[in-house]
């Protein structure tokens, strides 16, 4: 039951709703080169530059830079380009893709954590979306390994030059969680660094409750050195070909518990969906159910167009303000415990 992060080939029904790109034999592996994470251009978010992770929804304000904790955010798959003869992993200097990353996941996901700590989000040569569904398992494994090598190098750079014993949150979504799991195993699980781990938000992929050896699921809103995860689907929908069951970690982001208690949308402090200038309060409910998170179809502008039953793309957006408040609370608790 520990394969979902170690062998990341189960990205749920969400990926089935997307059009697969070129034939798998059209992909090729790029030449291995080293990314210089001393260059701020190779960070989508960094406290030494102004970026979209600094922004606060529905305000003109920016997050402070003098916070006492850090957030290492690993973004999801944005590389979905169509065509033939594509690299499994894009260039780190792909300006079009980098702009897409900045204006989507960095703005609408990474920024949710900027009240808790300084946000570090590396650019990395992510695997193409097709790596999750291709029959070419060897090509897929190489693509994910190539991407993880960048994430690992960026984290090592962060530890060497910026951490200095500070508490850190690991946050990820989708492909980001594919890489965050092994990263936590390698650097935190059972190591001295584990005590600096405030919490890990491993969102968007199935994470077994026993995936780590000495890092356990969070059981309430203020637990430390623990893990959180969920995958969001429409109420009464059970995805096919997706890991289900009580052994999968599912945290309710409206009460931060693991039980199946239904939590009304009135406890949702705000979703941030299409318009970053607007916080939509009390729109989305939540309930843990059989290895996934159920949510009733929310009401927001143009929501009548929402037909899909897999809400994967909005895992963070639906619960944005609750995540924001919770991350800050856990950092406060970590600092209180250490002081």
Secondary structure, DSSP 8 states (H G I E B T S, - for coil): --HHHHS----HHHHHTS---S-GGG-B--------TTSGGGEEE-TTS--GGGB-TTSS-B--S--SEEEEEE--------SSS-BSB--TT-HHHHHHHIIIIIHHTGGGGTTTSEEEEE----B-GGGGT-S-HHHHHHHHHHHHHHHHHHHHHHIIIIITT-EEEEEEETHHHHHHHHHHHHHTTTSGGGGGEEEEEEESS--BTTSSSS-EE--STT--SEEE---EEETT---SSS--STTB----TTT--SS---B-GGG---B--S-TT--B-S---BEEETTEEEE-----TTGGG---SB-GGGTTGGGHHHHHHHHHHHHHHHHHHH-
